[in-house]
Amino acid sequence: MMAGELFKRADGKFGFRVTASNGQVVATDGGQGYSSKADARSTLEKLLSGGYAGSVTDNA
């Protein structure tokens, strides 16, 4: 099971990370940070619930 974590960064922005059940971080906000906690939470919740319908490109 995945777990999401919100946190406030040293620069005052909000970030998130998603951790797998084995403790490995599998996703982050990419270092961009969010100016509002609500925006960071919204993105994290969409990610965890599968709320993004983006495509996958296989360049392998």
mmCIF file of the N, C-alpha and C atoms, coordinates in Angstrom:
data_MODEL
# 
_entry.id   MODEL 
# 
loop_
_atom_site.group_PDB 
_atom_site.id 
_atom_site.type_symbol 
_atom_site.label_atom_id 
_atom_site.label_alt_id 
_atom_site.label_comp_id 
_atom_site.label_asym_id 
_atom_site.label_entity_id 
_atom_site.label_seq_id 
_atom_site.pdbx_PDB_ins_code 
_atom_site.Cartn_x 
_atom_site.Cartn_y 
_atom_site.Cartn_z 
_atom_site.occupancy 
_atom_site.B_iso_or_equiv 
_atom_site.pdbx_formal_charge 
_atom_site.auth_seq_id 
_atom_site.auth_comp_id 
_atom_site.auth_asym_id 
_atom_site.auth_atom_id 
_atom_site.pdbx_PDB_model_num 
ATOM 1   N N  . MET A 1 1  ? 0.845  -1.180 0.000   1.00 0.00 ? 1  MET A N  1 
ATOM 2   C CA . MET A 1 1  ? 0.000  0.000  0.000   1.00 0.00 ? 1  MET A CA 1 
ATOM 3   C C  . MET A 1 1  ? 0.892  1.246  0.000   1.00 0.00 ? 1  MET A C  1 
ATOM 4   N N  . MET A 1 2  ? 0.466  2.233  -0.725  1.00 0.00 ? 2  MET A N  1 
ATOM 5   C CA . MET A 1 2  ? 1.200  3.494  -0.801  1.00 0.00 ? 2  MET A CA 1 
ATOM 6   C C  . MET A 1 2  ? 0.748  4.426  0.318   1.00 0.00 ? 2  MET A C  1 
ATOM 7   N N  . ALA A 1 3  ? 1.666  5.280  0.744   1.00 0.00 ? 3  ALA A N  1 
ATOM 8   C CA . ALA A 1 3  ? 1.342  6.285  1.749   1.00 0.00 ? 3  ALA A CA 1 
ATOM 9   C C  . ALA A 1 3  ? 1.842  7.637  1.255   1.00 0.00 ? 3  ALA A C  1 
ATOM 10  N N  . GLY A 1 4  ? 1.037  8.669  1.435   1.00 0.00 ? 4  GLY A N  1 
ATOM 11  C CA . GLY A 1 4  ? 1.415  10.011 1.034   1.00 0.00 ? 4  GLY A CA 1 
ATOM 12  C C  . GLY A 1 4  ? 1.771  10.855 2.244   1.00 0.00 ? 4  GLY A C  1 
ATOM 13  N N  . GLU A 1 5  ? 2.719  11.753 2.048   1.00 0.00 ? 5  GLU A N  1 
ATOM 14  C CA . GLU A 1 5  ? 3.158  12.633 3.133   1.00 0.00 ? 5  GLU A CA 1 
ATOM 15  C C  . GLU A 1 5  ? 3.296  14.055 2.604   1.00 0.00 ? 5  GLU A C  1 
ATOM 16  N N  . LEU A 1 6  ? 2.658  14.992 3.289   1.00 0.00 ? 6  LEU A N  1 
ATOM 17  C CA . LEU A 1 6  ? 2.813  16.416 3.000   1.00 0.00 ? 6  LEU A CA 1 
ATOM 18  C C  . LEU A 1 6  ? 3.837  16.988 3.968   1.00 0.00 ? 6  LEU A C  1 
ATOM 19  N N  . PHE A 1 7  ? 4.622  17.953 3.501   1.00 0.00 ? 7  PHE A N  1 
ATOM 20  C CA . PHE A 1 7  ? 5.580  18.590 4.395   1.00 0.00 ? 7  PHE A CA 1 
ATOM 21  C C  . PHE A 1 7  ? 5.857  20.007 3.928   1.00 0.00 ? 7  PHE A C  1 
ATOM 22  N N  . LYS A 1 8  ? 6.319  20.830 4.865   1.00 0.00 ? 8  LYS A N  1 
ATOM 23  C CA . LYS A 1 8  ? 6.700  22.202 4.554   1.00 0.00 ? 8  LYS A CA 1 
ATOM 24  C C  . LYS A 1 8  ? 8.212  22.240 4.394   1.00 0.00 ? 8  LYS A C  1 
ATOM 25  N N  . ARG A 1 9  ? 8.649  22.782 3.281   1.00 0.00 ? 9  ARG A N  1 
ATOM 26  C CA . ARG A 1 9  ? 10.069 22.834 2.970   1.00 0.00 ? 9  ARG A CA 1 
ATOM 27  C C  . ARG A 1 9  ? 10.728 24.046 3.626   1.00 0.00 ? 9  ARG A C  1 
ATOM 28  N N  . ALA A 1 10 ? 12.052 24.057 3.618   1.00 0.00 ? 10 ALA A N  1 
ATOM 29  C CA . ALA A 1 10 ? 12.814 25.160 4.219   1.00 0.00 ? 10 ALA A CA 1 
ATOM 30  C C  . ALA A 1 10 ? 12.536 26.487 3.523   1.00 0.00 ? 10 ALA A C  1 
ATOM 31  N N  . ASP A 1 11 ? 12.170 26.444 2.223   1.00 0.00 ? 11 ASP A N  1 
ATOM 32  C CA . ASP A 1 11 ? 11.891 27.675 1.481   1.00 0.00 ? 11 ASP A CA 1 
ATOM 33  C C  . ASP A 1 11 ? 10.456 28.167 1.669   1.00 0.00 ? 11 ASP A C  1 
ATOM 34  N N  . GLY A 1 12 ? 9.693  27.479 2.532   1.00 0.00 ? 12 GLY A N  1 
ATOM 35  C CA . GLY A 1 12 ? 8.330  27.895 2.833   1.00 0.00 ? 12 GLY A CA 1 
ATOM 36  C C  . GLY A 1 12 ? 7.276  27.280 1.936   1.00 0.00 ? 12 GLY A C  1 
ATOM 37  N N  . LYS A 1 13 ? 7.690  26.588 0.873   1.00 0.00 ? 13 LYS A N  1 
ATOM 38  C CA . LYS A 1 13 ? 6.731  25.923 -0.012  1.00 0.00 ? 13 LYS A CA 1 
ATOM 39  C C  . LYS A 1 13 ? 6.367  24.563 0.566   1.00 0.00 ? 13 LYS A C  1 
ATOM 40  N N  . PHE A 1 14 ? 5.279  23.989 0.037   1.00 0.00 ? 14 PHE A N  1 
ATOM 41  C CA . PHE A 1 14 ? 4.820  22.680 0.482   1.00 0.00 ? 14 PHE A CA 1 
ATOM 42  C C  . PHE A 1 14 ? 5.179  21.634 -0.558  1.00 0.00 ? 14 PHE A C  1 
ATOM 43  N N  . GLY A 1 15 ? 5.555  20.473 -0.071  1.00 0.00 ? 15 GLY A N  1 
ATOM 44  C CA . GLY A 1 15 ? 5.909  19.373 -0.955  1.00 0.00 ? 15 GLY A CA 1 
ATOM 45  C C  . GLY A 1 15 ? 5.205  18.109 -0.523  1.00 0.00 ? 15 GLY A C  1 
ATOM 46  N N  . PHE A 1 16 ? 5.371  17.066 -1.335  1.00 0.00 ? 16 PHE A N  1 
ATOM 47  C CA . PHE A 1 16 ? 4.827  15.769 -0.961  1.00 0.00 ? 16 PHE A CA 1 
ATOM 48  C C  . PHE A 1 16 ? 5.732  14.663 -1.467  1.00 0.00 ? 16 PHE A C  1 
ATOM 49  N N  . ARG A 1 17 ? 5.563  13.502 -0.848  1.00 0.00 ? 17 ARG A N  1 
ATOM 50  C CA . ARG A 1 17 ? 6.226  12.294 -1.326  1.00 0.00 ? 17 ARG A CA 1 
ATOM 51  C C  . ARG A 1 17 ? 5.279  11.128 -1.128  1.00 0.00 ? 17 ARG A C  1 
ATOM 52  N N  . VAL A 1 18 ? 5.427  10.138 -1.992  1.00 0.00 ? 18 VAL A N  1 
ATOM 53  C CA . VAL A 1 18 ? 4.653  8.907  -1.890  1.00 0.00 ? 18 VAL A CA 1 
ATOM 54  C C  . VAL A 1 18 ? 5.641  7.789  -1.603  1.00 0.00 ? 18 VAL A C  1 
ATOM 55  N N  . THR A 1 19 ? 5.338  7.007  -0.573  1.00 0.00 ? 19 THR A N  1 
ATOM 56  C CA . THR A 1 19 ? 6.219  5.938  -0.143  1.00 0.00 ? 19 THR A CA 1 
ATOM 57  C C  . THR A 1 19 ? 5.510  4.593  -0.286  1.00 0.00 ? 19 THR A C  1 
ATOM 58  N N  . ALA A 1 20 ? 6.211  3.617  -0.867  1.00 0.00 ? 20 ALA A N  1 
ATOM 59  C CA . ALA A 1 20 ? 5.675  2.267  -1.000  1.00 0.00 ? 20 ALA A CA 1 
ATOM 60  C C  . ALA A 1 20 ? 5.736  1.554  0.350   1.00 0.00 ? 20 ALA A C  1 
ATOM 61  N N  . SER A 1 21 ? 5.072  0.409  0.436   1.00 0.00 ? 21 SER A N  1 
ATOM 62  C CA . SER A 1 21 ? 5.024  -0.329 1.700   1.00 0.00 ? 21 SER A CA 1 
ATOM 63  C C  . SER A 1 21 ? 6.403  -0.807 2.147   1.00 0.00 ? 21 SER A C  1 
ATOM 64  N N  . ASN A 1 22 ? 7.367  -0.888 1.229   1.00 0.00 ? 22 ASN A N  1 
ATOM 65  C CA . ASN A 1 22 ? 8.721  -1.299 1.604   1.00 0.00 ? 22 ASN A CA 1 
ATOM 66  C C  . ASN A 1 22 ? 9.576  -0.117 2.062   1.00 0.00 ? 22 ASN A C  1 
ATOM 67  N N  . GLY A 1 23 ? 8.986  1.080  2.126   1.00 0.00 ? 23 GLY A N  1 
ATOM 68  C CA . GLY A 1 23 ? 9.684  2.266  2.598   1.00 0.00 ? 23 GLY A CA 1 
ATOM 69  C C  . GLY A 1 23 ? 10.366 3.082  1.515   1.00 0.00 ? 23 GLY A C  1 
ATOM 70  N N  . GLN A 1 24 ? 10.331 2.590  0.287   1.00 0.00 ? 24 GLN A N  1 
ATOM 71  C CA . GLN A 1 24 ? 10.986 3.298  -0.811  1.00 0.00 ? 24 GLN A CA 1 
ATOM 72  C C  . GLN A 1 24 ? 10.103 4.436  -1.322  1.00 0.00 ? 24 GLN A C  1 
ATOM 73  N N  . VAL A 1 25 ? 10.703 5.614  -1.492  1.00 0.00 ? 25 VAL A N  1 
ATOM 74  C CA . VAL A 1 25 ? 9.984  6.755  -2.064  1.00 0.00 ? 25 VAL A CA 1 
ATOM 75  C C  . VAL A 1 25 ? 9.822  6.504  -3.557  1.00 0.00 ? 25 VAL A C  1 
ATOM 76  N N  . VAL A 1 26 ? 8.570  6.508  -4.024  1.00 0.00 ? 26 VAL A N  1 
ATOM 77  C CA . VAL A 1 26 ? 8.292  6.195  -5.429  1.00 0.00 ? 26 VAL A CA 1 
ATOM 78  C C  . VAL A 1 26 ? 7.804  7.402  -6.220  1.00 0.00 ? 26 VAL A C  1 
ATOM 79  N N  . ALA A 1 27 ? 7.469  8.492  -5.552  1.00 0.00 ? 27 ALA A N  1 
ATOM 80  C CA . ALA A 1 27 ? 7.034  9.710  -6.241  1.00 0.00 ? 27 ALA A CA 1 
ATOM 81  C C  . ALA A 1 27 ? 7.219  10.903 -5.321  1.00 0.00 ? 27 ALA A C  1 
ATOM 82  N N  . THR A 1 28 ? 7.508  12.056 -5.930  1.00 0.00 ? 28 THR A N  1 
ATOM 83  C CA . THR A 1 28 ? 7.625  13.312 -5.186  1.00 0.00 ? 28 THR A CA 1 
ATOM 84  C C  . THR A 1 28 ? 6.979  14.411 -6.019  1.00 0.00 ? 28 THR A C  1 
ATOM 85  N N  . ASP A 1 29 ? 6.980  15.613 -5.477  1.00 0.00 ? 29 ASP A N  1 
ATOM 86  C CA . ASP A 1 29 ? 6.456  16.749 -6.219  1.00 0.00 ? 29 ASP A CA 1 
ATOM 87  C C  . ASP A 1 29 ? 7.454  17.224 -7.273  1.00 0.00 ? 29 ASP A C  1 
ATOM 88  N N  . GLY A 1 30 ? 8.570  16.563 -7.405  1.00 0.00 ? 30 GLY A N  1 
ATOM 89  C CA . GLY A 1 30 ? 9.562  16.920 -8.404  1.00 0.00 ? 30 GLY A CA 1 
ATOM 90  C C  . GLY A 1 30 ? 10.451 18.083 -8.006  1.00 0.00 ? 30 GLY A C  1 
ATOM 91  N N  . GLY A 1 31 ? 10.348 18.495 -6.745  1.00 0.00 ? 31 GLY A N  1 
ATOM 92  C CA . GLY A 1 31 ? 11.174 19.582 -6.266  1.00 0.00 ? 31 GLY A CA 1 
ATOM 93  C C  . GLY A 1 31 ? 10.621 20.968 -6.529  1.00 0.00 ? 31 GLY A C  1 
ATOM 94  N N  . GLN A 1 32 ? 9.503  21.047 -7.253  1.00 0.00 ? 32 GLN A N  1 
ATOM 95  C CA . GLN A 1 32 ? 8.941  22.357 -7.579  1.00 0.00 ? 32 GLN A CA 1 
ATOM 96  C C  . GLN A 1 32 ? 8.312  23.025 -6.372  1.00 0.00 ? 32 GLN A C  1 
ATOM 97  N N  . GLY A 1 33 ? 7.684  22.244 -5.506  1.00 0.00 ? 33 GLY A N  1 
ATOM 98  C CA . GLY A 1 33 ? 6.994  22.804 -4.358  1.00 0.00 ? 33 GLY A CA 1 
ATOM 99  C C  . GLY A 1 33 ? 5.720  23.525 -4.767  1.00 0.00 ? 33 GLY A C  1 
ATOM 100 N N  . TYR A 1 34 ? 4.866  23.732 -3.809  1.00 0.00 ? 34 TYR A N  1 
ATOM 101 C CA . TYR A 1 34 ? 3.583  24.412 -4.019  1.00 0.00 ? 34 TYR A CA 1 
ATOM 102 C C  . TYR A 1 34 ? 3.479  25.556 -3.028  1.00 0.00 ? 34 TYR A C  1 
ATOM 103 N N  . SER A 1 35 ? 2.960  26.680 -3.471  1.00 0.00 ? 35 SER A N  1 
ATOM 104 C CA . SER A 1 35 ? 2.846  27.832 -2.581  1.00 0.00 ? 35 SER A CA 1 
ATOM 105 C C  . SER A 1 35 ? 1.734  27.646 -1.552  1.00 0.00 ? 35 SER A C  1 
ATOM 106 N N  . SER A 1 36 ? 0.758  26.788 -1.855  1.00 0.00 ? 36 SER A N  1 
ATOM 107 C CA . SER A 1 36 ? -0.292 26.541 -0.873  1.00 0.00 ? 36 SER A CA 1 
ATOM 108 C C  . SER A 1 36 ? -0.351 25.061 -0.509  1.00 0.00 ? 36 SER A C  1 
ATOM 109 N N  . LYS A 1 37 ? -0.625 24.818 0.748   1.00 0.00 ? 37 LYS A N  1 
ATOM 110 C CA . LYS A 1 37 ? -0.750 23.448 1.236   1.00 0.00 ? 37 LYS A CA 1 
ATOM 111 C C  . LYS A 1 37 ? -1.914 22.744 0.549   1.00 0.00 ? 37 LYS A C  1 
ATOM 112 N N  . ALA A 1 38 ? -2.986 23.480 0.285   1.00 0.00 ? 38 ALA A N  1 
ATOM 113 C CA . ALA A 1 38 ? -4.158 22.899 -0.364  1.00 0.00 ? 38 ALA A CA 1 
ATOM 114 C C  . ALA A 1 38 ? -3.823 22.380 -1.761  1.00 0.00 ? 38 ALA A C  1 
ATOM 115 N N  . ASP A 1 39 ? -2.998 23.107 -2.507  1.00 0.00 ? 39 ASP A N  1 
ATOM 116 C CA . ASP A 1 39 ? -2.601 22.656 -3.843  1.00 0.00 ? 39 ASP A CA 1 
ATOM 117 C C  . ASP A 1 39 ? -1.751 21.393 -3.765  1.00 0.00 ? 39 ASP A C  1 
ATOM 118 N N  . ALA A 1 40 ? -0.823 21.349 -2.828  1.00 0.00 ? 40 ALA A N  1 
ATOM 119 C CA . ALA A 1 40 ? 0.009  20.159 -2.665  1.00 0.00 ? 40 ALA A CA 1 
ATOM 120 C C  . ALA A 1 40 ? -0.844 18.958 -2.276  1.00 0.00 ? 40 ALA A C  1 
ATOM 121 N N  . ARG A 1 41 ? -1.777 19.162 -1.357  1.00 0.00 ? 41 ARG A N  1 
ATOM 122 C CA . ARG A 1 41 ? -2.669 18.081 -0.917  1.00 0.00 ? 41 ARG A CA 1 
ATOM 123 C C  . ARG A 1 41 ? -3.548 17.596 -2.060  1.00 0.00 ? 41 ARG A C  1 
ATOM 124 N N  . SER A 1 42 ? -4.087 18.512 -2.829  1.00 0.00 ? 42 SER A N  1 
ATOM 125 C CA . SER A 1 42 ? -4.956 18.150 -3.946  1.00 0.00 ? 42 SER A CA 1 
ATOM 126 C C  . SER A 1 42 ? -4.211 17.285 -4.959  1.00 0.00 ? 42 SER A C  1 
ATOM 127 N N  . THR A 1 43 ? -2.998 17.674 -5.306  1.00 0.00 ? 43 THR A N  1 
ATOM 128 C CA . THR A 1 43 ? -2.208 16.913 -6.261  1.00 0.00 ? 43 THR A CA 1 
ATOM 129 C C  . THR A 1 43 ? -1.866 15.534 -5.702  1.00 0.00 ? 43 THR A C  1 
ATOM 130 N N  . LEU A 1 44 ? -1.480 15.475 -4.446  1.00 0.00 ? 44 LEU A N  1 
ATOM 131 C CA . LEU A 1 44 ? -1.152 14.201 -3.806  1.00 0.00 ? 44 LEU A CA 1 
ATOM 132 C C  . LEU A 1 44 ? -2.369 13.282 -3.779  1.00 0.00 ? 44 LEU A C  1 
ATOM 133 N N  . GLU A 1 45 ? -3.535 13.822 -3.409  1.00 0.00 ? 45 GLU A N  1 
ATOM 134 C CA . GLU A 1 45 ? -4.748 13.005 -3.350  1.00 0.00 ? 45 GLU A CA 1 
ATOM 135 C C  . GLU A 1 45 ? -5.130 12.482 -4.730  1.00 0.00 ? 45 GLU A C  1 
ATOM 136 N N  . LYS A 1 46 ? -4.986 13.305 -5.768  1.00 0.00 ? 46 LYS A N  1 
ATOM 137 C CA . LYS A 1 46 ? -5.265 12.842 -7.133  1.00 0.00 ? 46 LYS A CA 1 
ATOM 138 C C  . LYS A 1 46 ? -4.310 11.735 -7.534  1.00 0.00 ? 46 LYS A C  1 
ATOM 139 N N  . LEU A 1 47 ? -3.047 11.892 -7.197  1.00 0.00 ? 47 LEU A N  1 
ATOM 140 C CA . LEU A 1 47 ? -2.043 10.885 -7.519  1.00 0.00 ? 47 LEU A CA 1 
ATOM 141 C C  . LEU A 1 47 ? -2.364 9.559  -6.835  1.00 0.00 ? 47 LEU A C  1 
ATOM 142 N N  . LEU A 1 48 ? -2.673 9.596  -5.550  1.00 0.00 ? 48 LEU A N  1 
ATOM 143 C CA . LEU A 1 48 ? -2.944 8.378  -4.794  1.00 0.00 ? 48 LEU A CA 1 
ATOM 144 C C  . LEU A 1 48 ? -4.247 7.696  -5.213  1.00 0.00 ? 48 LEU A C  1 
ATOM 145 N N  . SER A 1 49 ? -5.212 8.468  -5.681  1.00 0.00 ? 49 SER A N  1 
ATOM 146 C CA . SER A 1 49 ? -6.507 7.885  -6.055  1.00 0.00 ? 49 SER A CA 1 
ATOM 147 C C  . SER A 1 49 ? -6.572 7.503  -7.526  1.00 0.00 ? 49 SER A C  1 
ATOM 148 N N  . GLY A 1 50 ? -5.500 7.767  -8.256  1.00 0.00 ? 50 GLY A N  1 
ATOM 149 C CA . GLY A 1 50 ? -5.517 7.456  -9.695  1.00 0.00 ? 50 GLY A CA 1 
ATOM 150 C C  . GLY A 1 50 ? -6.300 8.478  -10.480 1.00 0.00 ? 50 GLY A C  1 
ATOM 151 N N  . GLY A 1 51 ? -6.386 9.697  -9.972  1.00 0.00 ? 51 GLY A N  1 
ATOM 152 C CA . GLY A 1 51 ? -7.179 10.749 -10.588 1.00 0.00 ? 51 GLY A CA 1 
ATOM 153 C C  . GLY A 1 51 ? -6.575 11.395 -11.814 1.00 0.00 ? 51 GLY A C  1 
ATOM 154 N N  . TYR A 1 52 ? -5.418 10.920 -12.231 1.00 0.00 ? 52 TYR A N  1 
ATOM 155 C CA . TYR A 1 52 ? -4.814 11.465 -13.452 1.00 0.00 ? 52 TYR A CA 1 
ATOM 156 C C  . TYR A 1 52 ? -5.007 10.452 -14.573 1.00 0.00 ? 52 TYR A C  1 
ATOM 157 N N  . ALA A 1 53 ? -5.443 10.921 -15.711 1.00 0.00 ? 53 ALA A N  1 
ATOM 158 C CA . ALA A 1 53 ? -5.711 10.038 -16.847 1.00 0.00 ? 53 ALA A CA 1 
ATOM 159 C C  . ALA A 1 53 ? -4.689 10.298 -17.953 1.00 0.00 ? 53 ALA A C  1 
ATOM 160 N N  . GLY A 1 54 ? -3.447 10.505 -17.574 1.00 0.00 ? 54 GLY A N  1 
ATOM 161 C CA . GLY A 1 54 ? -2.409 10.776 -18.549 1.00 0.00 ? 54 GLY A CA 1 
ATOM 162 C C  . GLY A 1 54 ? -1.995 9.518  -19.305 1.00 0.00 ? 54 GLY A C  1 
ATOM 163 N N  . SER A 1 55 ? -1.327 9.736  -20.415 1.00 0.00 ? 55 SER A N  1 
ATOM 164 C CA . SER A 1 55 ? -0.859 8.630  -21.228 1.00 0.00 ? 55 SER A CA 1 
ATOM 165 C C  . SER A 1 55 ? 0.538  8.205  -20.793 1.00 0.00 ? 55 SER A C  1 
ATOM 166 N N  . VAL A 1 56 ? 0.923  7.012  -21.184 1.00 0.00 ? 56 VAL A N  1 
ATOM 167 C CA . VAL A 1 56 ? 2.251  6.482  -20.914 1.00 0.00 ? 56 VAL A CA 1 
ATOM 168 C C  . VAL A 1 56 ? 2.969  6.346  -22.254 1.00 0.00 ? 56 VAL A C  1 
ATOM 169 N N  . THR A 1 57 ? 4.149  6.921  -22.344 1.00 0.00 ? 57 THR A N  1 
ATOM 170 C CA . THR A 1 57 ? 4.961  6.810  -23.548 1.00 0.00 ? 57 THR A CA 1 
ATOM 171 C C  . THR A 1 57 ? 6.128  5.878  -23.254 1.00 0.00 ? 57 THR A C  1 
ATOM 172 N N  . ASP A 1 58 ? 6.266  4.840  -24.049 1.00 0.00 ? 58 ASP A N  1 
ATOM 173 C CA . ASP A 1 58 ? 7.344  3.879  -23.865 1.00 0.00 ? 58 ASP A CA 1 
ATOM 174 C C  . ASP A 1 58 ? 8.447  4.193  -24.877 1.00 0.00 ? 58 ASP A C  1 
ATOM 175 N N  . ASN A 1 59 ? 9.542  4.767  -24.384 1.00 0.00 ? 59 ASN A N  1 
ATOM 176 C CA . ASN A 1 59 ? 10.665 5.121  -25.248 1.00 0.00 ? 59 ASN A CA 1 
ATOM 177 C C  . ASN A 1 59 ? 11.803 4.126  -25.130 1.00 0.00 ? 59 ASN A C  1 
ATOM 178 N N  . ALA A 1 60 ? 11.515 2.957  -24.576 1.00 0.00 ? 60 ALA A N  1 
ATOM 179 C CA . ALA A 1 60 ? 12.568 1.955  -24.380 1.00 0.00 ? 60 ALA A CA 1 
ATOM 180 C C  . ALA A 1 60 ? 12.890 1.224  -25.659 1.00 0.00 ? 60 ALA A C  1 
# 
